[in-house]
Amino acid sequence: MKLSTKTIYSLRLMVYLADRLETGKPVRLKEAAEAQGLPYKYLEQLAKPLKAAGLVRSEQGKQGGYVAARAAGEITALEVAEAAAGPLELLGCAGAEADCGTGGPCPAGAMWRLVESRVRETLAAHTLEDLSEKAALESFTGGADSGAARISCVEKTKGKRKG
């Protein structure tokens, strides 16, 4: 199972916006891209579904940009992930009535539904506030780094097997 960059970058963008919500000033995507080390053009694409899902709003004009639509504690990682990549579905065949080609229900179907349920529960249980650089970090990393950087650690393991 691998999370797409759409999901990871969308979470990073949302944490960045949520952390700046208190300033009352919109954030330009170029600023977010530079601060997070993310491709600007990609963030432009990611902002559209986040806006359509009501997670961000855009403000036009000279001082315009993007703002988290709700407080960081009110937006879950699941909302962001599903806005970015669609409904969570680890396996297309994990549904209760799914036929995985064995001539009947998948013998591992119940297990896959449980895995999907636990992933969904975990994402739903964590808000942007939990992932924020302002949040207590020990539960995730044991150190003091930024929330958005914590999210990017998934990418740093790309191509490496954990023992």
Buried (B, 14 or more C-beta within 10 A) or exposed (E): EEBEBBBBBBBBBBBBBBBBBEEEEBBBBEBBBEBBEBEEEBBEEBBEBBBEBEBBEBEEEEEEBBBBBBEBEEBBBBBBBBBBBEEBEBBEBBBEEBEBEEEEBBEBBEEBBEBBEEBBEEBBEBBBBBBBBBBEBEEBEEEEEBBBBBBBEBEEEEEEEEE
